[in-house]
Amino acid sequence: GFFNHYSTTGVEEDKAEVFANMIVEPRHVADKTRKDPVFDNKVHAMKELLSSFCVQMDKQFWERAQISADRSTGP
């Protein structure tokens, strides 16, 4: 249910690591959510929380983030 060891040091660090990786490494996050149902729940909860603060962080936002990350990392 954790992204890395640092995520285990506190709830706030776990949330920060999940968010950072959702933005920077969305493909890795997607792979991890398929393998880890606890992590999948965290990502889903983070997306809901973020959209409650900012309505623009909707499904299309995350799709654009994925496309952008794919372009910046190449094939």
Order of alpha helices (4+ residues) and beta strands (2+ residues): alpha-alpha-alpha-alpha
